[in-house]
Amino acid sequence: MKQIIVGLLLLGMFAWAIYEFVGQSNENEMVAPESEAEPNQDEEVDSSQDPANAEVGLEKGNLAPDFELTTLDDETVKLSDFRGERVMLNFWASWCGPCRAEMPDMQQFYEDKDVIILAVNLTDTETEMSDVTNFVDEYSLTFPILLDEETEVADLYRIQPIPTSYLIDSNGIIHNVAFGALNYELMVKEFEQMQ
């Protein structure tokens, strides 16, 4: 029995090492959704684009779909309320290892830069609500935690892997999309390219 447990632990550690290696070798590149037609990666997104004329969608250059959710503090938040400010929209869950890996960097990013972070918890996937509050306490998170209790917003944004982050400029236009955990340096780099 001990050999089986040790074997499972070694297998788990090996799988995590491979995950970390692949993540490092890809430099946590920001990518557009594969299911969408990909824009030319060399093209600059026109951050001055009038949001009234932009097509709503999930691709780089589209107007981010609006939504309304309740926060952990029982406040109602709409994405469009933050028009005029740069937003990092992050989808996560407390049981997600890569989410745990990026949260300290995300908190530091929030403290260091003039950015709005909306962290959407996939509440429907959590075992208990206390898992969410314990996670927030464990990482001393001070940015808004939105509760997607029926994964409506996750479905709207076609969230597959978590974490997934959308960087949205001050006009509400999607600047970039990242699948997987981000590190602090990449958050800052992409943030500084946005208007």
Rosetta constraint file for C-alpha pairs under 8 A:
AtomPair CA 1 CA 5 HARMONIC 6.42 0.50
AtomPair CA 2 CA 6 HARMONIC 6.09 0.50
AtomPair CA 3 CA 7 HARMONIC 5.90 0.50
AtomPair CA 4 CA 8 HARMONIC 6.11 0.50
AtomPair CA 5 CA 9 HARMONIC 6.17 0.50
AtomPair CA 6 CA 10 HARMONIC 6.13 0.50
AtomPair CA 7 CA 11 HARMONIC 6.05 0.50
AtomPair CA 8 CA 12 HARMONIC 6.06 0.50
AtomPair CA 9 CA 13 HARMONIC 6.14 0.50
AtomPair CA 10 CA 14 HARMONIC 6.04 0.50
AtomPair CA 11 CA 15 HARMONIC 6.15 0.50
AtomPair CA 12 CA 16 HARMONIC 6.19 0.50
AtomPair CA 13 CA 17 HARMONIC 6.12 0.50
AtomPair CA 14 CA 18 HARMONIC 6.27 0.50
AtomPair CA 15 CA 19 HARMONIC 6.22 0.50
AtomPair CA 16 CA 20 HARMONIC 6.14 0.50
AtomPair CA 17 CA 21 HARMONIC 6.05 0.50
AtomPair CA 18 CA 22 HARMONIC 6.08 0.50
AtomPair CA 19 CA 23 HARMONIC 6.11 0.50
AtomPair CA 20 CA 24 HARMONIC 6.06 0.50
AtomPair CA 21 CA 25 HARMONIC 6.01 0.50
AtomPair CA 22 CA 26 HARMONIC 6.18 0.50
AtomPair CA 23 CA 27 HARMONIC 6.29 0.50
AtomPair CA 23 CA 28 HARMONIC 5.70 0.50
AtomPair CA 24 CA 28 HARMONIC 6.47 0.50
AtomPair CA 28 CA 178 HARMONIC 7.86 0.50
AtomPair CA 28 CA 180 HARMONIC 7.35 0.50
AtomPair CA 28 CA 181 HARMONIC 7.17 0.50
AtomPair CA 28 CA 182 HARMONIC 6.06 0.50
AtomPair CA 28 CA 183 HARMONIC 7.53 0.50
AtomPair CA 28 CA 186 HARMONIC 7.54 0.50
AtomPair CA 29 CA 178 HARMONIC 7.09 0.50
AtomPair CA 30 CA 176 HARMONIC 6.53 0.50
AtomPair CA 30 CA 177 HARMONIC 5.77 0.50
AtomPair CA 30 CA 178 HARMONIC 4.51 0.50
AtomPair CA 30 CA 179 HARMONIC 7.14 0.50
AtomPair CA 31 CA 176 HARMONIC 6.89 0.50
AtomPair CA 31 CA 177 HARMONIC 5.58 0.50
AtomPair CA 31 CA 178 HARMONIC 5.60 0.50
AtomPair CA 31 CA 179 HARMONIC 7.16 0.50
AtomPair CA 32 CA 36 HARMONIC 7.66 0.50
AtomPair CA 32 CA 38 HARMONIC 6.45 0.50
AtomPair CA 32 CA 59 HARMONIC 6.43 0.50
AtomPair CA 32 CA 60 HARMONIC 6.58 0.50
AtomPair CA 32 CA 176 HARMONIC 6.70 0.50
AtomPair CA 32 CA 177 HARMONIC 5.50 0.50
AtomPair CA 32 CA 178 HARMONIC 7.37 0.50
AtomPair CA 33 CA 38 HARMONIC 7.47 0.50
AtomPair CA 33 CA 58 HARMONIC 7.70 0.50
AtomPair CA 33 CA 59 HARMONIC 6.93 0.50
AtomPair CA 33 CA 177 HARMONIC 7.22 0.50
AtomPair CA 34 CA 38 HARMONIC 7.12 0.50
AtomPair CA 36 CA 58 HARMONIC 7.92 0.50
AtomPair CA 36 CA 59 HARMONIC 6.79 0.50
AtomPair CA 37 CA 59 HARMONIC 7.87 0.50
AtomPair CA 38 CA 59 HARMONIC 7.57 0.50
AtomPair CA 39 CA 43 HARMONIC 7.46 0.50
AtomPair CA 39 CA 59 HARMONIC 7.98 0.50
AtomPair CA 39 CA 60 HARMONIC 7.23 0.50
AtomPair CA 45 CA 60 HARMONIC 7.24 0.50
AtomPair CA 45 CA 61 HARMONIC 5.67 0.50
AtomPair CA 45 CA 175 HARMONIC 6.62 0.50
AtomPair CA 46 CA 61 HARMONIC 7.21 0.50
AtomPair CA 47 CA 169 HARMONIC 6.80 0.50
AtomPair CA 47 CA 170 HARMONIC 7.89 0.50
AtomPair CA 47 CA 171 HARMONIC 6.92 0.50
AtomPair CA 47 CA 173 HARMONIC 7.00 0.50
AtomPair CA 47 CA 175 HARMONIC 7.93 0.50
AtomPair CA 47 CA 194 HARMONIC 7.18 0.50
AtomPair CA 47 CA 195 HARMONIC 6.00 0.50
AtomPair CA 48 CA 171 HARMONIC 7.22 0.50
AtomPair CA 48 CA 195 HARMONIC 7.93 0.50
AtomPair CA 49 CA 53 HARMONIC 7.67 0.50
AtomPair CA 49 CA 54 HARMONIC 7.10 0.50
AtomPair CA 49 CA 171 HARMONIC 7.29 0.50
AtomPair CA 49 CA 173 HARMONIC 7.86 0.50
AtomPair CA 50 CA 54 HARMONIC 6.45 0.50
AtomPair CA 50 CA 171 HARMONIC 7.17 0.50
AtomPair CA 51 CA 63 HARMONIC 6.36 0.50
AtomPair CA 51 CA 171 HARMONIC 5.98 0.50
AtomPair CA 51 CA 172 HARMONIC 6.64 0.50
AtomPair CA 51 CA 173 HARMONIC 7.03 0.50
AtomPair CA 54 CA 61 HARMONIC 7.96 0.50
AtomPair CA 54 CA 62 HARMONIC 6.08 0.50
AtomPair CA 54 CA 63 HARMONIC 5.65 0.50
AtomPair CA 54 CA 173 HARMONIC 7.92 0.50
AtomPair CA 55 CA 62 HARMONIC 5.40 0.50
AtomPair CA 55 CA 63 HARMONIC 5.79 0.50
AtomPair CA 56 CA 62 HARMONIC 5.42 0.50
AtomPair CA 56 CA 63 HARMONIC 4.48 0.50
AtomPair CA 56 CA 64 HARMONIC 5.95 0.50
AtomPair CA 56 CA 65 HARMONIC 5.84 0.50
AtomPair CA 57 CA 62 HARMONIC 5.14 0.50
AtomPair CA 57 CA 63 HARMONIC 6.00 0.50
AtomPair CA 57 CA 64 HARMONIC 6.00 0.50
AtomPair CA 57 CA 65 HARMONIC 6.29 0.50
AtomPair CA 58 CA 62 HARMONIC 6.25 0.50
AtomPair CA 58 CA 63 HARMONIC 7.69 0.50
AtomPair CA 58 CA 64 HARMONIC 6.40 0.50
AtomPair CA 58 CA 65 HARMONIC 7.53 0.50
AtomPair CA 58 CA 157 HARMONIC 6.80 0.50
AtomPair CA 58 CA 174 HARMONIC 7.36 0.50
AtomPair CA 59 CA 174 HARMONIC 6.85 0.50
AtomPair CA 59 CA 176 HARMONIC 7.96 0.50
AtomPair CA 60 CA 173 HARMONIC 7.62 0.50
AtomPair CA 60 CA 174 HARMONIC 5.05 0.50
AtomPair CA 60 CA 175 HARMONIC 5.51 0.50
AtomPair CA 60 CA 176 HARMONIC 5.51 0.50
AtomPair CA 60 CA 177 HARMONIC 7.35 0.50
AtomPair CA 61 CA 173 HARMONIC 5.72 0.50
AtomPair CA 61 CA 174 HARMONIC 5.35 0.50
AtomPair CA 61 CA 175 HARMONIC 6.32 0.50
AtomPair CA 62 CA 173 HARMONIC 5.49 0.50
AtomPair CA 62 CA 174 HARMONIC 5.65 0.50
AtomPair CA 63 CA 172 HARMONIC 5.64 0.50
AtomPair CA 63 CA 173 HARMONIC 4.41 0.50
AtomPair CA 63 CA 174 HARMONIC 6.14 0.50
AtomPair CA 64 CA 168 HARMONIC 7.24 0.50
AtomPair CA 64 CA 172 HARMONIC 5.96 0.50
AtomPair CA 64 CA 173 HARMONIC 5.84 0.50
AtomPair CA 64 CA 174 HARMONIC 5.83 0.50
AtomPair CA 65 CA 156 HARMONIC 7.73 0.50
AtomPair CA 65 CA 157 HARMONIC 7.76 0.50
AtomPair CA 66 CA 78 HARMONIC 6.92 0.50
AtomPair CA 66 CA 79 HARMONIC 5.52 0.50
AtomPair CA 66 CA 80 HARMONIC 6.03 0.50
AtomPair CA 67 CA 78 HARMONIC 5.56 0.50
AtomPair CA 67 CA 79 HARMONIC 5.87 0.50
AtomPair CA 67 CA 80 HARMONIC 7.76 0.50
AtomPair CA 67 CA 153 HARMONIC 6.85 0.50
AtomPair CA 68 CA 76 HARMONIC 6.82 0.50
AtomPair CA 68 CA 77 HARMONIC 5.50 0.50
AtomPair CA 68 CA 78 HARMONIC 4.29 0.50
AtomPair CA 68 CA 79 HARMONIC 6.76 0.50
AtomPair CA 69 CA 76 HARMONIC 5.74 0.50
AtomPair CA 69 CA 77 HARMONIC 5.48 0.50
AtomPair CA 69 CA 78 HARMONIC 6.63 0.50
AtomPair CA 69 CA 146 HARMONIC 6.09 0.50
AtomPair CA 69 CA 147 HARMONIC 6.41 0.50
AtomPair CA 69 CA 148 HARMONIC 6.69 0.50
AtomPair CA 70 CA 74 HARMONIC 5.63 0.50
AtomPair CA 70 CA 75 HARMONIC 5.36 0.50
AtomPair CA 70 CA 76 HARMONIC 4.43 0.50
AtomPair CA 70 CA 77 HARMONIC 6.06 0.50
AtomPair CA 70 CA 146 HARMONIC 5.70 0.50
AtomPair CA 70 CA 147 HARMONIC 5.87 0.50
AtomPair CA 70 CA 148 HARMONIC 7.94 0.50
AtomPair CA 71 CA 75 HARMONIC 5.19 0.50
AtomPair CA 71 CA 76 HARMONIC 6.33 0.50
AtomPair CA 71 CA 77 HARMONIC 7.04 0.50
AtomPair CA 71 CA 144 HARMONIC 6.48 0.50
AtomPair CA 71 CA 145 HARMONIC 5.37 0.50
AtomPair CA 71 CA 146 HARMONIC 4.18 0.50
AtomPair CA 71 CA 147 HARMONIC 5.76 0.50
AtomPair CA 72 CA 144 HARMONIC 7.52 0.50
AtomPair CA 72 CA 145 HARMONIC 5.60 0.50
AtomPair CA 72 CA 146 HARMONIC 6.15 0.50
AtomPair CA 72 CA 147 HARMONIC 6.57 0.50
AtomPair CA 77 CA 81 HARMONIC 7.28 0.50
AtomPair CA 77 CA 146 HARMONIC 7.92 0.50
AtomPair CA 78 CA 82 HARMONIC 7.66 0.50
AtomPair CA 79 CA 83 HARMONIC 7.63 0.50
AtomPair CA 80 CA 172 HARMONIC 7.36 0.50
AtomPair CA 82 CA 86 HARMONIC 7.80 0.50
AtomPair CA 82 CA 87 HARMONIC 7.48 0.50
AtomPair CA 82 CA 116 HARMONIC 7.87 0.50
AtomPair CA 82 CA 170 HARMONIC 7.89 0.50
AtomPair CA 83 CA 170 HARMONIC 5.67 0.50
AtomPair CA 83 CA 171 HARMONIC 5.88 0.50
AtomPair CA 83 CA 172 HARMONIC 5.89 0.50
AtomPair CA 84 CA 170 HARMONIC 4.32 0.50
AtomPair CA 84 CA 171 HARMONIC 5.94 0.50
AtomPair CA 84 CA 172 HARMONIC 7.75 0.50
AtomPair CA 85 CA 115 HARMONIC 7.12 0.50
AtomPair CA 85 CA 116 HARMONIC 7.06 0.50
AtomPair CA 85 CA 169 HARMONIC 6.88 0.50
AtomPair CA 85 CA 170 HARMONIC 4.35 0.50
AtomPair CA 85 CA 171 HARMONIC 7.63 0.50
AtomPair CA 86 CA 114 HARMONIC 7.82 0.50
AtomPair CA 86 CA 115 HARMONIC 5.53 0.50
AtomPair CA 86 CA 116 HARMONIC 6.21 0.50
AtomPair CA 86 CA 167 HARMONIC 7.60 0.50
AtomPair CA 86 CA 168 HARMONIC 5.88 0.50
AtomPair CA 86 CA 169 HARMONIC 4.67 0.50
AtomPair CA 86 CA 170 HARMONIC 4.66 0.50
AtomPair CA 86 CA 172 HARMONIC 7.97 0.50
AtomPair CA 86 CA 191 HARMONIC 7.89 0.50
AtomPair CA 86 CA 194 HARMONIC 7.48 0.50
AtomPair CA 86 CA 195 HARMONIC 7.26 0.50
AtomPair CA 87 CA 115 HARMONIC 5.86 0.50
AtomPair CA 87 CA 116 HARMONIC 4.67 0.50
AtomPair CA 87 CA 117 HARMONIC 5.75 0.50
AtomPair CA 87 CA 118 HARMONIC 7.23 0.50
AtomPair CA 87 CA 167 HARMONIC 5.96 0.50
AtomPair CA 87 CA 168 HARMONIC 5.08 0.50
AtomPair CA 87 CA 169 HARMONIC 6.44 0.50
AtomPair CA 87 CA 170 HARMONIC 7.41 0.50
AtomPair CA 88 CA 115 HARMONIC 7.15 0.50
AtomPair CA 88 CA 116 HARMONIC 6.18 0.50
AtomPair CA 88 CA 117 HARMONIC 4.77 0.50
AtomPair CA 88 CA 118 HARMONIC 6.24 0.50
AtomPair CA 88 CA 165 HARMONIC 6.63 0.50
AtomPair CA 88 CA 166 HARMONIC 5.82 0.50
AtomPair CA 88 CA 167 HARMONIC 4.70 0.50
AtomPair CA 88 CA 168 HARMONIC 6.25 0.50
AtomPair CA 89 CA 117 HARMONIC 6.04 0.50
AtomPair CA 89 CA 118 HARMONIC 4.96 0.50
AtomPair CA 89 CA 119 HARMONIC 6.06 0.50
AtomPair CA 89 CA 120 HARMONIC 7.26 0.50
AtomPair CA 89 CA 165 HARMONIC 5.44 0.50
AtomPair CA 89 CA 166 HARMONIC 4.99 0.50
AtomPair CA 89 CA 167 HARMONIC 6.34 0.50
AtomPair CA 89 CA 168 HARMONIC 7.51 0.50
AtomPair CA 90 CA 117 HARMONIC 7.37 0.50
AtomPair CA 90 CA 118 HARMONIC 6.22 0.50
AtomPair CA 90 CA 119 HARMONIC 4.73 0.50
AtomPair CA 90 CA 120 HARMONIC 5.87 0.50
AtomPair CA 90 CA 163 HARMONIC 6.77 0.50
AtomPair CA 90 CA 164 HARMONIC 5.82 0.50
AtomPair CA 90 CA 165 HARMONIC 4.29 0.50
AtomPair CA 90 CA 166 HARMONIC 6.46 0.50
AtomPair CA 91 CA 119 HARMONIC 5.96 0.50
AtomPair CA 91 CA 120 HARMONIC 4.76 0.50
AtomPair CA 91 CA 121 HARMONIC 5.99 0.50
AtomPair CA 91 CA 122 HARMONIC 6.99 0.50
AtomPair CA 91 CA 154 HARMONIC 7.44 0.50
AtomPair CA 91 CA 159 HARMONIC 7.71 0.50
AtomPair CA 91 CA 162 HARMONIC 6.28 0.50
AtomPair CA 91 CA 163 HARMONIC 5.39 0.50
AtomPair CA 91 CA 164 HARMONIC 5.35 0.50
AtomPair CA 91 CA 165 HARMONIC 6.33 0.50
AtomPair CA 92 CA 96 HARMONIC 7.13 0.50
AtomPair CA 92 CA 99 HARMONIC 5.93 0.50
AtomPair CA 92 CA 119 HARMONIC 7.05 0.50
AtomPair CA 92 CA 120 HARMONIC 6.24 0.50
AtomPair CA 92 CA 121 HARMONIC 5.13 0.50
AtomPair CA 92 CA 122 HARMONIC 6.19 0.50
AtomPair CA 92 CA 162 HARMONIC 5.65 0.50
AtomPair CA 92 CA 163 HARMONIC 4.98 0.50
AtomPair CA 92 CA 164 HARMONIC 7.29 0.50
AtomPair CA 93 CA 99 HARMONIC 6.86 0.50
AtomPair CA 93 CA 121 HARMONIC 5.44 0.50
AtomPair CA 93 CA 122 HARMONIC 5.60 0.50
AtomPair CA 93 CA 123 HARMONIC 7.24 0.50
AtomPair CA 93 CA 125 HARMONIC 7.36 0.50
AtomPair CA 93 CA 126 HARMONIC 7.00 0.50
AtomPair CA 93 CA 132 HARMONIC 7.71 0.50
AtomPair CA 93 CA 162 HARMONIC 7.61 0.50
AtomPair CA 93 CA 163 HARMONIC 7.86 0.50
AtomPair CA 94 CA 99 HARMONIC 7.28 0.50
AtomPair CA 94 CA 100 HARMONIC 7.26 0.50
AtomPair CA 94 CA 126 HARMONIC 7.18 0.50
AtomPair CA 94 CA 131 HARMONIC 6.43 0.50
AtomPair CA 94 CA 132 HARMONIC 6.03 0.50
AtomPair CA 94 CA 135 HARMONIC 6.06 0.50
AtomPair CA 95 CA 126 HARMONIC 7.46 0.50
AtomPair CA 96 CA 100 HARMONIC 6.47 0.50
AtomPair CA 96 CA 162 HARMONIC 7.28 0.50
AtomPair CA 96 CA 163 HARMONIC 7.79 0.50
AtomPair CA 97 CA 101 HARMONIC 6.35 0.50
AtomPair CA 98 CA 102 HARMONIC 6.37 0.50
AtomPair CA 98 CA 162 HARMONIC 7.69 0.50
AtomPair CA 98 CA 163 HARMONIC 6.77 0.50
AtomPair CA 98 CA 180 HARMONIC 6.83 0.50
AtomPair CA 98 CA 181 HARMONIC 5.40 0.50
AtomPair CA 99 CA 103 HARMONIC 6.21 0.50
AtomPair CA 99 CA 162 HARMONIC 7.10 0.50
AtomPair CA 99 CA 163 HARMONIC 5.55 0.50
AtomPair CA 99 CA 181 HARMONIC 6.28 0.50
AtomPair CA 100 CA 104 HARMONIC 7.80 0.50
AtomPair CA 101 CA 181 HARMONIC 6.88 0.50
AtomPair CA 102 CA 106 HARMONIC 6.12 0.50
AtomPair CA 102 CA 181 HARMONIC 5.38 0.50
AtomPair CA 102 CA 182 HARMONIC 5.82 0.50
AtomPair CA 102 CA 183 HARMONIC 6.20 0.50
AtomPair CA 103 CA 107 HARMONIC 6.08 0.50
AtomPair CA 103 CA 139 HARMONIC 7.03 0.50
AtomPair CA 104 CA 108 HARMONIC 6.26 0.50
AtomPair CA 104 CA 139 HARMONIC 6.60 0.50
AtomPair CA 105 CA 109 HARMONIC 6.03 0.50
AtomPair CA 105 CA 182 HARMONIC 7.94 0.50
AtomPair CA 105 CA 183 HARMONIC 6.02 0.50
AtomPair CA 105 CA 184 HARMONIC 4.95 0.50
AtomPair CA 106 CA 110 HARMONIC 6.12 0.50
AtomPair CA 106 CA 183 HARMONIC 7.82 0.50
AtomPair CA 106 CA 184 HARMONIC 6.74 0.50
AtomPair CA 106 CA 187 HARMONIC 7.94 0.50
AtomPair CA 107 CA 111 HARMONIC 6.27 0.50
AtomPair CA 107 CA 141 HARMONIC 6.14 0.50
AtomPair CA 107 CA 142 HARMONIC 7.28 0.50
AtomPair CA 107 CA 143 HARMONIC 7.50 0.50
AtomPair CA 108 CA 112 HARMONIC 6.07 0.50
AtomPair CA 108 CA 184 HARMONIC 7.54 0.50
AtomPair CA 109 CA 113 HARMONIC 5.87 0.50
AtomPair CA 109 CA 115 HARMONIC 7.99 0.50
AtomPair CA 109 CA 184 HARMONIC 6.38 0.50
AtomPair CA 109 CA 187 HARMONIC 7.18 0.50
AtomPair CA 109 CA 188 HARMONIC 7.16 0.50
AtomPair CA 110 CA 114 HARMONIC 7.21 0.50
AtomPair CA 110 CA 115 HARMONIC 6.13 0.50
AtomPair CA 110 CA 116 HARMONIC 7.20 0.50
AtomPair CA 110 CA 117 HARMONIC 6.79 0.50
AtomPair CA 110 CA 143 HARMONIC 7.20 0.50
AtomPair CA 116 CA 143 HARMONIC 7.72 0.50
AtomPair CA 117 CA 143 HARMONIC 5.99 0.50
AtomPair CA 117 CA 144 HARMONIC 6.80 0.50
AtomPair CA 118 CA 143 HARMONIC 6.93 0.50
AtomPair CA 118 CA 144 HARMONIC 5.57 0.50
AtomPair CA 118 CA 145 HARMONIC 6.38 0.50
AtomPair CA 118 CA 146 HARMONIC 6.76 0.50
AtomPair CA 119 CA 143 HARMONIC 7.47 0.50
AtomPair CA 119 CA 144 HARMONIC 6.31 0.50
AtomPair CA 119 CA 145 HARMONIC 4.97 0.50
AtomPair CA 119 CA 146 HARMONIC 5.89 0.50
AtomPair CA 120 CA 145 HARMONIC 6.03 0.50
AtomPair CA 120 CA 146 HARMONIC 4.62 0.50
AtomPair CA 120 CA 147 HARMONIC 5.95 0.50
AtomPair CA 120 CA 148 HARMONIC 6.34 0.50
AtomPair CA 121 CA 132 HARMONIC 7.84 0.50
AtomPair CA 121 CA 145 HARMONIC 6.78 0.50
AtomPair CA 121 CA 146 HARMONIC 5.94 0.50
AtomPair CA 121 CA 147 HARMONIC 5.19 0.50
AtomPair CA 121 CA 148 HARMONIC 5.84 0.50
AtomPair CA 122 CA 126 HARMONIC 7.13 0.50
AtomPair CA 122 CA 147 HARMONIC 6.72 0.50
AtomPair CA 122 CA 148 HARMONIC 5.25 0.50
AtomPair CA 122 CA 149 HARMONIC 6.59 0.50
AtomPair CA 122 CA 150 HARMONIC 7.88 0.50
AtomPair CA 122 CA 151 HARMONIC 6.02 0.50
AtomPair CA 122 CA 154 HARMONIC 7.28 0.50
AtomPair CA 123 CA 129 HARMONIC 7.48 0.50
AtomPair CA 123 CA 132 HARMONIC 7.87 0.50
AtomPair CA 123 CA 147 HARMONIC 5.80 0.50
AtomPair CA 123 CA 148 HARMONIC 5.46 0.50
AtomPair CA 123 CA 149 HARMONIC 4.71 0.50
AtomPair CA 123 CA 150 HARMONIC 7.23 0.50
AtomPair CA 123 CA 151 HARMONIC 7.34 0.50
AtomPair CA 124 CA 148 HARMONIC 7.08 0.50
AtomPair CA 124 CA 149 HARMONIC 4.99 0.50
AtomPair CA 124 CA 150 HARMONIC 5.54 0.50
AtomPair CA 124 CA 151 HARMONIC 6.36 0.50
AtomPair CA 126 CA 131 HARMONIC 6.93 0.50
AtomPair CA 126 CA 132 HARMONIC 7.58 0.50
AtomPair CA 127 CA 131 HARMONIC 7.07 0.50
AtomPair CA 128 CA 132 HARMONIC 7.57 0.50
AtomPair CA 129 CA 133 HARMONIC 6.80 0.50
AtomPair CA 130 CA 134 HARMONIC 5.83 0.50
AtomPair CA 131 CA 135 HARMONIC 6.05 0.50
AtomPair CA 132 CA 136 HARMONIC 6.26 0.50
AtomPair CA 133 CA 137 HARMONIC 6.15 0.50
AtomPair CA 134 CA 138 HARMONIC 5.93 0.50
AtomPair CA 135 CA 139 HARMONIC 6.30 0.50
AtomPair CA 136 CA 140 HARMONIC 5.80 0.50
AtomPair CA 136 CA 141 HARMONIC 5.28 0.50
AtomPair CA 137 CA 141 HARMONIC 6.73 0.50
AtomPair CA 148 CA 152 HARMONIC 6.56 0.50
AtomPair CA 148 CA 153 HARMONIC 6.43 0.50
AtomPair CA 148 CA 154 HARMONIC 7.36 0.50
AtomPair CA 151 CA 155 HARMONIC 5.98 0.50
AtomPair CA 152 CA 156 HARMONIC 6.14 0.50
AtomPair CA 153 CA 157 HARMONIC 6.14 0.50
AtomPair CA 154 CA 158 HARMONIC 5.89 0.50
AtomPair CA 154 CA 159 HARMONIC 5.16 0.50
AtomPair CA 155 CA 159 HARMONIC 6.23 0.50
AtomPair CA 159 CA 164 HARMONIC 6.98 0.50
AtomPair CA 161 CA 179 HARMONIC 6.59 0.50
AtomPair CA 161 CA 180 HARMONIC 6.93 0.50
AtomPair CA 162 CA 179 HARMONIC 7.02 0.50
AtomPair CA 162 CA 180 HARMONIC 6.15 0.50
AtomPair CA 163 CA 179 HARMONIC 6.42 0.50
AtomPair CA 163 CA 180 HARMONIC 5.07 0.50
AtomPair CA 163 CA 181 HARMONIC 5.93 0.50
AtomPair CA 164 CA 177 HARMONIC 7.34 0.50
AtomPair CA 164 CA 178 HARMONIC 5.63 0.50
AtomPair CA 164 CA 179 HARMONIC 4.62 0.50
AtomPair CA 164 CA 180 HARMONIC 5.76 0.50
AtomPair CA 164 CA 181 HARMONIC 7.52 0.50
AtomPair CA 165 CA 177 HARMONIC 5.74 0.50
AtomPair CA 165 CA 178 HARMONIC 5.11 0.50
AtomPair CA 165 CA 179 HARMONIC 6.65 0.50
AtomPair CA 166 CA 174 HARMONIC 6.75 0.50
AtomPair CA 166 CA 175 HARMONIC 7.58 0.50
AtomPair CA 166 CA 176 HARMONIC 6.00 0.50
AtomPair CA 166 CA 177 HARMONIC 4.62 0.50
AtomPair CA 166 CA 178 HARMONIC 6.51 0.50
AtomPair CA 167 CA 174 HARMONIC 5.96 0.50
AtomPair CA 167 CA 175 HARMONIC 5.43 0.50
AtomPair CA 167 CA 176 HARMONIC 5.31 0.50
AtomPair CA 167 CA 177 HARMONIC 6.30 0.50
AtomPair CA 167 CA 190 HARMONIC 7.85 0.50
AtomPair CA 167 CA 191 HARMONIC 7.56 0.50
AtomPair CA 168 CA 172 HARMONIC 5.60 0.50
AtomPair CA 168 CA 173 HARMONIC 5.39 0.50
AtomPair CA 168 CA 174 HARMONIC 4.43 0.50
AtomPair CA 168 CA 175 HARMONIC 5.33 0.50
AtomPair CA 168 CA 176 HARMONIC 7.27 0.50
AtomPair CA 168 CA 194 HARMONIC 7.98 0.50
AtomPair CA 169 CA 173 HARMONIC 5.38 0.50
AtomPair CA 169 CA 174 HARMONIC 6.37 0.50
AtomPair CA 169 CA 175 HARMONIC 6.09 0.50
AtomPair CA 169 CA 194 HARMONIC 5.70 0.50
AtomPair CA 169 CA 195 HARMONIC 5.68 0.50
AtomPair CA 170 CA 194 HARMONIC 7.99 0.50
AtomPair CA 170 CA 195 HARMONIC 6.05 0.50
AtomPair CA 175 CA 194 HARMONIC 6.76 0.50
AtomPair CA 176 CA 190 HARMONIC 7.92 0.50
AtomPair CA 178 CA 182 HARMONIC 7.55 0.50
AtomPair CA 182 CA 186 HARMONIC 6.47 0.50
AtomPair CA 182 CA 187 HARMONIC 6.65 0.50
AtomPair CA 183 CA 187 HARMONIC 6.39 0.50
AtomPair CA 184 CA 188 HARMONIC 6.25 0.50
AtomPair CA 185 CA 189 HARMONIC 6.11 0.50
AtomPair CA 186 CA 190 HARMONIC 6.15 0.50
AtomPair CA 187 CA 191 HARMONIC 6.00 0.50
AtomPair CA 188 CA 192 HARMONIC 6.05 0.50
AtomPair CA 189 CA 193 HARMONIC 6.64 0.50
AtomPair CA 190 CA 194 HARMONIC 6.72 0.50
